[in-house]
Amino acid sequence: METGGGDPGAMSPETITVVVADDQTTVRDGLTTVLSLLPDVTVLGEARDGAEAVDLVRRLGPRVVLMDLRMPVLDGVAATAAITAAHPETAVLVLTTYADDASIAGALRAGARGYLTKDAGRAEIAAAIRSVASGHTTLAADVGARIVSGLAAAAPAPDVDLTDRELDVLRRMAAGRSNAEIAKDLFIGVSTVKSHINSLFAKLGVRDRGQAIAYAHRAGLAR
């Protein structure tokens, strides 16, 4: 549902347009109220499930989606994957109750640029929205620590032989760039990016994007 926040095309370039996706009405209302107090944020619409979130992104083109994970019709991970594939210019910031390894890895693998838990305060949520809107990756402190500690065993020895292009791709993955954005940065095709990522996974001995990002942080490759 749209909130009547106005035409995104008529807003200041500095305005961060947001869609809030959560199946609980009280949570959506609370988040919308909090975000409406921020001078540089405008909520364009609210979604009650993942399918509504995908539709609102298609119609309204927000810069950020604040995404719950456990929702009916289409869950947050599937919605995130659909949004990041079709609208790479929209950043997905997960805001969920869950911080288990499967939820975190699933969201990051789907292309989420940030991950917060619902005990995050107003200032933390505001900072995370601004960060992902600027193209950065933002993780709650406990989530980041869980990734590093929980996936440490998957990280290889420091002397893994990565090509310069693979390093370029890995650094951009760690910065939260989508495959389409990486392709644009490096002037190569998306299929070529996927080939480099598959090669990275094989060389690093990791299963998914979340583990590769964890390795990049441990190896000092993240910026």
C-alpha positions as CSV (number, residue, x, y, z in Angstrom):
1,M,0.0,0.0,0.0
2,E,1.2,3.5,-0.8
3,T,1.4,6.0,2.0
4,G,0.9,9.1,-0.1
5,G,4.5,10.3,0.4
6,G,4.5,12.1,-2.9
7,D,6.0,11.6,-6.3
8,P,9.6,10.3,-5.9
9,G,10.6,12.0,-9.1
10,A,9.7,15.4,-7.6
11,M,11.8,15.0,-4.5
12,S,15.2,16.4,-3.7
13,P,18.1,14.1,-4.9
14,E,19.2,14.1,-1.2
15,T,15.9,12.5,-0.1
16,I,16.1,8.8,0.6
17,T,12.9,7.1,-0.5
18,V,11.9,4.0,1.4
19,V,9.4,1.1,1.3
20,V,8.7,-0.6,4.6
21,A,7.9,-4.3,4.3
22,D,6.6,-6.2,7.4
23,D,3.5,-8.4,8.0
24,Q,2.7,-6.8,11.4
25,T,0.7,-3.6,11.2
26,T,2.0,-2.2,14.5
27,V,5.6,-2.7,13.3
28,R,5.0,-1.0,9.9
29,D,3.2,1.9,11.6
30,G,5.9,2.3,14.1
31,L,8.7,2.3,11.5
32,T,6.8,4.7,9.3
33,T,6.3,7.1,12.2
34,V,10.0,6.9,13.2
35,L,11.2,7.4,9.6
36,S,8.8,10.3,9.0
37,L,10.8,12.2,11.7
38,L,14.0,12.0,9.7
39,P,14.5,15.1,7.4
40,D,16.2,13.2,4.6
41,V,13.9,10.1,4.5
42,T,10.5,9.7,2.9
43,V,8.4,6.6,3.1
44,L,6.7,5.9,-0.2
45,G,4.7,2.9,0.8
46,E,4.2,-0.1,3.1
47,A,4.0,-3.8,2.2
48,R,2.3,-6.5,4.2
49,D,4.2,-9.3,2.5
50,G,7.1,-10.0,0.1
51,A,5.0,-9.9,-3.0
52,E,3.6,-6.5,-2.2
53,A,7.2,-5.3,-1.5
54,V,8.3,-6.5,-5.0
55,D,5.3,-4.8,-6.6
56,L,5.9,-1.5,-4.7
57,V,9.5,-1.4,-5.8
58,R,8.5,-2.0,-9.4
59,R,6.0,0.9,-9.3
60,L,7.7,3.4,-7.0
61,G,11.4,2.8,-7.4
62,P,12.6,3.5,-3.8
63,R,16.3,3.7,-2.9
64,V,15.8,1.4,0.1
65,V,13.5,-1.3,1.2
66,L,13.3,-2.0,4.9
67,M,12.6,-5.8,4.7
68,D,11.3,-8.3,7.3
69,L,12.2,-11.9,6.6
70,R,9.3,-13.9,7.9
71,M,6.3,-12.8,5.8
72,P,3.4,-14.6,4.1
73,V,2.9,-15.1,0.3
74,L,6.6,-14.4,-0.4
75,D,9.2,-14.3,2.3
76,G,11.8,-11.7,2.8
77,V,14.7,-13.7,1.3
78,A,12.7,-14.5,-1.9
79,A,11.5,-10.9,-2.2
80,T,15.1,-9.6,-1.7
81,A,16.3,-11.8,-4.5
82,A,13.6,-10.7,-6.8
83,I,14.2,-7.0,-6.0
84,T,18.0,-7.1,-6.3
85,A,17.8,-9.0,-9.6
86,A,15.3,-6.7,-11.3
87,H,16.1,-3.4,-9.5
88,P,19.8,-3.4,-8.5
89,E,19.6,0.4,-7.8
90,T,17.3,-0.4,-4.8
91,A,19.2,-1.4,-1.6
92,V,17.5,-4.0,0.7
93,L,18.1,-3.5,4.4
94,V,16.9,-6.5,6.4
95,L,15.2,-5.7,9.7
96,T,14.2,-8.9,11.5
97,T,13.9,-10.7,14.8
98,Y,16.1,-13.5,13.5
99,A,19.9,-13.5,13.6
100,D,20.7,-17.2,13.0
101,D,23.3,-18.3,10.5
102,A,20.8,-19.6,8.0
103,S,18.8,-16.3,8.0
104,I,21.8,-14.1,7.7
105,A,23.4,-16.2,5.0
106,G,20.2,-16.4,3.1
107,A,19.6,-12.7,3.1
108,L,23.1,-11.8,2.1
109,R,23.1,-14.5,-0.7
110,A,19.9,-13.0,-2.0
111,G,21.6,-9.6,-2.3
112,A,20.7,-7.7,0.9
113,R,23.0,-4.8,1.5
114,G,22.4,-4.6,5.3
115,Y,21.1,-6.7,8.2
116,L,19.7,-5.4,11.5
117,T,17.7,-7.1,14.2
118,K,14.6,-5.5,15.6
119,D,16.2,-4.5,18.8
120,A,18.1,-1.8,16.8
121,G,17.3,1.7,18.0
122,R,16.1,4.6,15.9
123,A,19.5,6.1,15.4
124,E,21.0,2.7,14.3
125,I,18.2,2.2,11.8
126,A,18.5,5.7,10.4
127,A,22.3,5.3,10.0
128,A,21.9,2.0,8.3
129,I,19.4,3.4,5.8
130,R,21.7,6.2,4.9
131,S,24.6,3.8,4.6
132,V,23.0,1.3,2.3
133,A,21.5,4.1,0.2
134,S,25.1,5.3,-0.3
135,G,26.1,1.8,-1.6
136,H,27.7,0.5,1.6
137,T,27.2,-2.7,3.5
138,T,25.8,-2.4,7.0
139,L,25.6,-5.2,9.6
140,A,24.5,-5.0,13.2
141,A,27.6,-5.5,15.4
142,D,26.3,-8.9,16.7
143,V,25.5,-10.0,13.1
144,G,29.0,-9.1,11.9
145,A,30.6,-10.9,14.8
146,R,28.5,-13.9,14.1
147,I,29.5,-14.0,10.4
148,V,33.2,-13.7,11.2
149,S,33.2,-16.2,14.0
150,G,30.7,-18.7,12.6
151,L,32.2,-18.8,9.2
152,A,35.9,-18.5,10.2
153,A,36.4,-22.2,9.5
154,A,35.4,-21.7,5.9
155,A,38.1,-19.1,5.3
156,P,41.2,-20.5,3.5
157,A,44.8,-19.8,4.2
158,P,46.0,-16.2,3.3
159,D,48.0,-17.4,0.3
160,V,45.0,-18.3,-1.9
161,D,45.9,-17.4,-5.5
162,L,43.2,-14.9,-6.7
163,T,43.5,-13.1,-10.0
164,D,43.4,-9.3,-10.0
165,R,39.9,-9.4,-11.5
166,E,38.7,-11.8,-8.8
167,L,40.0,-9.5,-6.2
168,D,38.2,-6.6,-7.8
169,V,35.0,-8.6,-7.7
170,L,35.5,-9.8,-4.1
171,R,36.2,-6.2,-2.8
172,R,33.0,-5.0,-4.5
173,M,31.0,-7.9,-3.1
174,A,32.2,-7.0,0.4
175,A,31.2,-3.4,-0.3
176,G,27.6,-4.6,-0.9
177,R,27.6,-4.2,-4.7
178,S,25.2,-6.3,-6.6
179,N,26.3,-8.4,-9.7
180,A,24.8,-5.8,-12.0
181,E,26.7,-3.0,-10.2
182,I,29.9,-4.9,-10.2
183,A,29.5,-5.5,-14.0
184,K,29.0,-1.7,-14.5
185,D,32.0,-0.8,-12.3
186,L,34.4,-3.2,-14.1
187,F,32.9,-2.7,-17.6
188,I,32.2,-6.4,-18.0
189,G,29.0,-8.5,-18.5
190,V,26.9,-9.8,-15.6
191,S,27.6,-13.4,-16.8
192,T,31.3,-12.7,-16.6
193,V,30.8,-11.4,-13.0
194,K,29.0,-14.6,-12.1
195,S,31.9,-16.7,-13.6
196,H,34.4,-14.8,-11.4
197,I,32.2,-15.3,-8.4
198,N,31.9,-19.1,-9.0
199,S,35.7,-19.2,-9.4
200,L,36.0,-17.2,-6.1
201,F,33.8,-19.7,-4.3
202,A,35.8,-22.6,-5.5
203,K,39.2,-21.1,-4.6
204,L,38.0,-19.8,-1.2
205,G,36.2,-23.0,-0.3
206,V,33.0,-21.2,0.5
207,R,29.4,-22.0,-0.3
208,D,27.8,-18.6,-0.7
209,R,28.1,-14.8,-0.9
210,G,28.0,-14.3,2.9
211,Q,31.0,-16.6,3.5
212,A,32.9,-14.9,0.7
213,I,32.2,-11.5,2.3
214,A,33.3,-12.9,5.7
215,Y,36.6,-14.0,4.2
216,A,37.1,-10.6,2.6
217,H,36.8,-8.9,6.0
218,R,39.1,-11.4,7.7
219,A,41.7,-11.0,4.9
220,G,41.6,-7.2,5.1
221,L,40.2,-6.9,1.6
222,A,36.9,-5.1,2.5
223,R,36.9,-1.3,2.3
